[in-house]
Amino acid sequence: MTEETKINHIISVLKDIDVDGYTMQYILEQVGMEEQMLRQLVMQADAVHLLSLIKEKGELLGIQD
C-alpha cells in the first residue's frame, strides 16, 4: 500500500466516523503534531479572521483591549 493510498484510507475512515474537532485535536496530540498544525493554520489564516479569534480568546480570558 502506497503512502498516498494509506493517507486516503485514513481520510476516508475519519469521514466515515464523522470525526469532530475534539477528536481531531486528540489525534493531532497523539501523533505529536498539535504545535506544527497550530503554526501552519495561524500562518495561513486570513489576518482579519486571525485577529478576530485572538480578540475572542482575550475576551474568554478577561483581557481588555
KOLKOL-273872 format. One record per residue (C-alpha): residue number from 1; chain; x, y, z. Coordinates in steps of 0.25 Angstrom, whole numbers. Layout:
<vozas>
<voza k="NUM" c="A" xx="X" yy="Y" zz="Z"/>
...
</vozas>
This chain:
<vozas>
<voza k="1" c="A" xx="0" yy="0" zz="0"/>
<voza k="2" c="A" xx="6" yy="13" zz="-4"/>
<voza k="3" c="A" xx="7" yy="25" zz="5"/>
<voza k="4" c="A" xx="-4" yy="33" zz="-3"/>
<voza k="5" c="A" xx="-13" yy="21" zz="-2"/>
<voza k="6" c="A" xx="-11" yy="20" zz="13"/>
<voza k="7" c="A" xx="-14" yy="35" zz="14"/>
<voza k="8" c="A" xx="-27" yy="34" zz="6"/>
<voza k="9" c="A" xx="-31" yy="22" zz="14"/>
<voza k="10" c="A" xx="-29" yy="30" zz="27"/>
<voza k="11" c="A" xx="-37" yy="42" zz="22"/>
<voza k="12" c="A" xx="-48" yy="32" zz="18"/>
<voza k="13" c="A" xx="-49" yy="26" zz="32"/>
<voza k="14" c="A" xx="-49" yy="40" zz="38"/>
<voza k="15" c="A" xx="-60" yy="44" zz="29"/>
<voza k="16" c="A" xx="-68" yy="31" zz="32"/>
<voza k="17" c="A" xx="-67" yy="33" zz="47"/>
<voza k="18" c="A" xx="-71" yy="47" zz="45"/>
<voza k="19" c="A" xx="-59" yy="52" zz="53"/>
<voza k="20" c="A" xx="-61" yy="64" zz="62"/>
<voza k="21" c="A" xx="-52" yy="75" zz="65"/>
<voza k="22" c="A" xx="-49" yy="70" zz="79"/>
<voza k="23" c="A" xx="-45" yy="56" zz="74"/>
<voza k="24" c="A" xx="-37" yy="62" zz="63"/>
<voza k="25" c="A" xx="-29" yy="70" zz="73"/>
<voza k="26" c="A" xx="-27" yy="58" zz="81"/>
<voza k="27" c="A" xx="-22" yy="50" zz="69"/>
<voza k="28" c="A" xx="-12" yy="62" zz="66"/>
<voza k="29" c="A" xx="-7" yy="62" zz="80"/>
<voza k="30" c="A" xx="-5" yy="47" zz="80"/>
<voza k="31" c="A" xx="4" yy="48" zz="67"/>
<voza k="32" c="A" xx="11" yy="60" zz="73"/>
<voza k="33" c="A" xx="6" yy="70" zz="62"/>
<voza k="34" c="A" xx="-2" yy="80" zz="70"/>
<voza k="35" c="A" xx="9" yy="91" zz="71"/>
<voza k="36" c="A" xx="12" yy="89" zz="56"/>
<voza k="37" c="A" xx="-2" yy="89" zz="52"/>
<voza k="38" c="A" xx="-5" yy="101" zz="60"/>
<voza k="39" c="A" xx="6" yy="109" zz="54"/>
<voza k="40" c="A" xx="2" yy="105" zz="40"/>
<voza k="41" c="A" xx="-12" yy="109" zz="42"/>
<voza k="42" c="A" xx="-8" yy="122" zz="48"/>
<voza k="43" c="A" xx="2" yy="126" zz="37"/>
<voza k="44" c="A" xx="-8" yy="122" zz="26"/>
<voza k="45" c="A" xx="-20" yy="129" zz="33"/>
<voza k="46" c="A" xx="-26" yy="142" zz="28"/>
<voza k="47" c="A" xx="-21" yy="153" zz="37"/>
<voza k="48" c="A" xx="-35" yy="159" zz="39"/>
<voza k="49" c="A" xx="-40" yy="145" zz="43"/>
<voza k="50" c="A" xx="-28" yy="142" zz="52"/>
<voza k="51" c="A" xx="-29" yy="156" zz="59"/>
<voza k="52" c="A" xx="-44" yy="153" zz="62"/>
<voza k="53" c="A" xx="-40" yy="139" zz="68"/>
<voza k="54" c="A" xx="-29" yy="146" zz="76"/>
<voza k="55" c="A" xx="-39" yy="156" zz="81"/>
<voza k="56" c="A" xx="-49" yy="145" zz="85"/>
<voza k="57" c="A" xx="-38" yy="138" zz="92"/>
<voza k="58" c="A" xx="-35" yy="150" zz="100"/>
<voza k="59" c="A" xx="-50" yy="152" zz="104"/>
<voza k="60" c="A" xx="-50" yy="138" zz="109"/>
<voza k="61" c="A" xx="-38" yy="141" zz="117"/>
<voza k="62" c="A" xx="-44" yy="154" zz="122"/>
<voza k="63" c="A" xx="-33" yy="162" zz="115"/>
<voza k="64" c="A" xx="-37" yy="176" zz="111"/>
<voza k="65" c="A" xx="-33" yy="184" zz="99"/>
</vozas>
